[in-house]
Amino acid sequence: MDFFEAATTTPTVRHFLDRPIEPGLIEQVLATANMAPSGSNAQPWEFVVVRSAETRREIQRLYQEMWEPYKETAIIRGRKELSARAIKALRVGDEFAASLGVVPVHILVFLDRPKMRVERGSAEDLHNFGATYGSIFPAIELLMLSARALSLGTAVTTMLSNREPETKRLLGVPEQYQLIALVPMGYPAEGFKRPYRKPVWPRIHAERWDRAWPRPASKA
Ligand SMILES: Cc1cc2nc3c(=O)[nH]c(=O)nc-3n(C[C@H](O)[C@H](O)[C@H](O)COP(=O)(O)O)c2cc1C
């Protein structure tokens, strides 16, 4: 499909069909993700593809353990009355957590820490996080885009990082790898909508910060 069509219709998919994915498509998606750039071409990614119903259920349980307190701290706490937006976020988040048991494939993305040559949690790690995490998110984005080109929906999620030891134990992942994201992948229950974003024009600066890029007349 057209690249610009794919790139602008790749929303976070939160409702999936209970329909298996051909192994060849999973391979195509991951082989494309593997073409991503990374600092010093370190290629620090590893993917664990989970299709077993039992393991998916366990991942869902771990995610749910994080989602429940997140709802309380990030959405509900301190609010006397919930806005329509907050109510929707709670509903969609609940439905998404439930759909993690339905989606046929979970892709867990791990970062090979020694390849980044920066000790996890060190001052340099905090200072240089752009190089470390910027060496893995391009692969995740390519994964999402190539899935979209094959009519597969994805959602990048990082909430499971708070259950990293449990997730690594579940999947038998060695110590040196850091859990970066859980990306459920499946056929979407409701098509691919164009995600909402604020217009880019006020965020494009011409030569200097204080000079606005002239907005094209057609985009006024
Ligand atoms: C680094 C990162 C972490 C995210 N973690 C989660 C998550 O744990 N759970 C979740 O439901 N969505 C998660 N998301 C999805 C965002 O909520 C989503 O990208 C954003 O709301 C825009 O959604 P849209 O593209 O459908 O408009 C994450 C996205 C990114 C880029």
The ligand as an SDF file (V2000), in Angstrom:
LIG
                    3D

 31 33  0  0  0  0  0  0  0  0999 V2000
    6.4480    4.7920   24.4490 C   0  0  0  0  0  0  0  0  0  0  0  0
    4.9620    4.5040   24.4280 C   0  0  0  0  0  0  0  0  0  0  0  0
    4.3970    3.7770   25.4700 C   0  0  0  0  0  0  0  0  0  0  0  0
    3.0400    3.4740   25.4760 C   0  0  0  0  0  0  0  0  0  0  0  0
    2.5180    2.6780   26.4710 N   0  0  0  0  0  0  0  0  0  0  0  0
    1.2030    2.3540   26.4550 C   0  0  0  0  0  0  0  0  0  0  0  0
    0.6650    1.4700   27.4340 C   0  0  0  0  0  0  0  0  0  0  0  0
    1.3670    0.9550   28.3140 O   0  0  0  0  0  0  0  0  0  0  0  0
   -0.6600    1.1660   27.3550 N   0  0  0  0  0  0  0  0  0  0  0  0
   -1.4620    1.6940   26.3790 C   0  0  0  0  0  0  0  0  0  0  0  0
   -2.6560    1.3900   26.3680 O   0  0  0  0  0  0  0  0  0  0  0  0
   -0.9750    2.5020   25.4170 N   0  0  0  0  0  0  0  0  0  0  0  0
    0.3320    2.8450   25.4310 C   0  0  0  0  0  0  0  0  0  0  0  0
    0.8660    3.6450   24.4400 N   0  0  0  0  0  0  0  0  0  0  0  0
   -0.0160    4.0990   23.3430 C   0  0  0  0  0  0  0  0  0  0  0  0
   -0.3610    5.6020   23.4510 C   0  0  0  0  0  0  0  0  0  0  0  0
   -1.3460    5.7600   24.4310 O   0  0  0  0  0  0  0  0  0  0  0  0
   -0.7990    6.0580   22.0690 C   0  0  0  0  0  0  0  0  0  0  0  0
    0.3100    6.0220   21.2000 O   0  0  0  0  0  0  0  0  0  0  0  0
   -1.3590    7.4730   22.0560 C   0  0  0  0  0  0  0  0  0  0  0  0
   -2.4660    7.5930   22.9080 O   0  0  0  0  0  0  0  0  0  0  0  0
   -1.7710    7.8540   20.6570 C   0  0  0  0  0  0  0  0  0  0  0  0
   -2.7120    6.9080   20.1990 O   0  0  0  0  0  0  0  0  0  0  0  0
   -3.2050    6.9490   18.6910 P   0  0  0  0  0  0  0  0  0  0  0  0
   -1.9780    6.7880   17.8410 O   0  0  0  0  0  0  0  0  0  0  0  0
   -4.1620    5.8170   18.5390 O   0  0  0  0  0  0  0  0  0  0  0  0
   -3.8400    8.2720   18.4830 O   0  0  0  0  0  0  0  0  0  0  0  0
    2.2070    3.9520   24.4200 C   0  0  0  0  0  0  0  0  0  0  0  0
    2.8000    4.6670   23.3690 C   0  0  0  0  0  0  0  0  0  0  0  0
    4.1470    4.9270   23.3560 C   0  0  0  0  0  0  0  0  0  0  0  0
    4.7510    5.6540   22.1690 C   0  0  0  0  0  0  0  0  0  0  0  0
  1  2  1  0
  2  3  1  0
  2 30  2  0
  3  4  2  0
  4  5  1  0
  4 28  1  0
  5  6  2  0
  6  7  1  0
  6 13  1  0
  7  8  2  0
  7  9  1  0
  9 10  1  0
 10 11  2  0
 10 12  1  0
 12 13  2  0
 13 14  1  0
 14 15  1  0
 14 28  1  0
 15 16  1  0
 16 17  1  0
 16 18  1  0
 18 19  1  0
 18 20  1  0
 20 21  1  0
 20 22  1  0
 22 23  1  0
 23 24  1  0
 24 25  2  0
 24 26  1  0
 24 27  1  0
 28 29  2  0
 29 30  1  0
 30 31  1  0
M  END
$$$$
